[in-house]
Amino acid sequence: MSASALLMPHPATRPDAIREIAVSYVRDAATGALRISWRAHGAIARLRLPDPAPPLRADGLWQHSCFEAFLRSDTADSYHEFNFAPSGAWAAYRFTGRRTGQSAPPMSTPRIETTRDATSFVLTAVLPLDELPELAQATTLRAGLAAVLEDERGSLAYWALAHHALHPDFHDPAAFNMIVPAR
């Protein structure tokens, strides 16, 4: 199963380097793995995008350019947040409710691949959902896909499927509006 959508910049931020971010996912029917791709189009040289490095788990990735996925079962308040940096750094968190009960679930390193040229940057992450029982056993997942992009001045632009507040809030359950069917 697959789907795609466009992210929207938050009205409080002015992304002048990037004109569009498209997201897509594919769920592997055999393994249950979720492959998510973010494609940013615009003046890529005007973004702060670190070169790829060996993957490592790290916190605070949202303070610079990173791509994010929020996943929850259609029947639960708890959810998982995943952050992927262009460097290959990544983070995974589980929350029992909106911004509460945060923990770091054990899981293997997601596969992260990047490509770039003058007008596009693509980050693809493959999540091993079978290692996260709450997500693996869900009949349907709701996803909130987002991106934070840092320009050459250090300004951050916040992109998401939907924005419902005066300030960017990727944890808003109303923004988890992409449906990911079970395998």
PyMOL commands that set and color helices and strands:
alter all, ss='L'
color gray80, all
select helices_A, chain A and resi 44-46+61-63+129-131+133-136+173-175
alter helices_A, ss='H'
color red, helices_A
select strands_A, chain A and resi 2-9+18-27+34-42+66-73+79-84+90-95+111-116+120-127+140-150+156-160+178-181
alter strands_A, ss='S'
color yellow, strands_A
deselect
rebuild
show_as cartoon
